[in-house]
Amino acid sequence: MEEDSVVPLPRPGAGLADDPLLAVLREGARRMLMQAVEAEVEAFLAAHAELADEQGRRRVVRNGHAPERQIQTGIGPLGVRRPKLRDRGGTGSSEPIRFTSAILPAYLRRTKNLEELLPWLYLKGVSTGQFGEALAALLGPDAPGLAASTVRRLTESWQEEHARWQRRDLSARRYVYLWADGVYFTPRLEHERQCLLVLIGADAQGRKELLAVEDGFRESAQSWRELLLRLRDENGLTVDPELATGDGALGFWQGLHEVWPRTRQQRCWVHKTANVLNKLPASLQAKAKQDLHAIYEAESRQDAERALDRFVAKYAAKYDKATACLTKDRDSLLAFYGFPAEHWKHVRSTNPIESTFATVRLRTARTKGCLSRQTALAMVFKLAQSAERHWRRLDGSQRLAQVIEGVRFRDGEPVQADEEQAAA
């Protein structure tokens, strides 16, 4: 199984320089980059056109180009020459005028997406000692400045970036749904497994956003409570989300009840299915899994209740621990039926977290504890930030306004006022 998950790298530099399509793309990218920088230079010169030196000449003028250098990008190296400007100085001038390109800084050697590539390589199972070979295969044999030591330098900046990110202001945001879970590591020279607490939110427009990645202690209630209190009191998330999804074993629920008491609870069906199946013999697990799917895939809560009762009747006599595991969270497992049907597949499991951090769990198993606590936190933070840009918006996001306004839903559809009155 392990061998099937290994993807062999191509021979370093093989075919990269000979690919005509890549050559065309690189040349086009190089030209566009230089055109953008030239436009930046022209705007800078125009802004200082009125200034003159002691002899009445324009004070800020062009002064050739800097030597060509290679910028490492996702489509290979680009050769660029940065324009230079000269300040001739003016009467009584104190500070020289310097031009700094925002597009092409003087010391830029690689694009930002390549910095994001480094934690991905590491988490995909490439050790730091193999970075040179891996990067040469991806970027060519002459890729400079991307040695294994780069990761060690970058993790320090990632830790500083994470600390700033934790203090960001979220007071203007409104989050309707939350997903919570813990990601475990076994750090180097540590006897206790490290648990990173991960929280994702969906805002009023249906966009999923990473809210927190924290170093916790065994998913304890105190660790979650401190995280949620910081989000409420320091980051400004004072409005209770409508629904939170997580594993039943989390200490998250106690902290949630204290910090956002009006938030409803949804137990994760992925975790619950695994927990129930673990209490059944292997010969029954395939059939029992189908029976569990029949519960949360039912069209209405009433049908789901009936399917759950059938499961209990079928397995309780011999496997009472499995049915007890299921029935103890009966209400919270079916809470999603009180929300728009378009949102069910999103909120009934912690899949937004699980799918993102599957790579992290795989990497942890391979490294056998080579990460320190600080490095693990920095790596996971950067991985999550990179993945965040590709998270899907919630289906039926137009329904979120109704959820925020307090419209009640039954079996995925809004309940009309006359129906509520008749029911009362």
Secondary structure, 3 states (H helix, E strand, C coil): CCHHHCCCCCCCCCCCCCCHHHHHHHHHHHHHHHHHHHHHHHHHHHHCCCCECCCCCECEEEEEECCCEEEEECCEEEEECCEEEEECCCCCCCCCCCCCCCCCCCCCCECHHHHHHHHHHHHCCCCHHHHHHHHHHHHCCCCCCCCCHHHHHHHHHHHHHHHHHHCCCCCCCCEEEEEEEEEEECCCCCCCCEEEEEEEEEECCCCEEEEEEEEECCCCHHHHHHHHHHHHHCCCCCCCCCEEEECCCCCHHHHHHHHCCCCEEEECHHHHHHHHHCCCCHHHHHHHHHHHHHHHCCCCHHHHHHHHHHHHHHHCCCCHHHHHHHHCCHHHHCHHHHCCHHHHHHHCCCHHHHHHHHHHHHHHHHHCCCCCHHHHHHHHHHHHHHHHCCCCCCCCHHHHHHHHHCCCEECCEECCHHHHHHHC
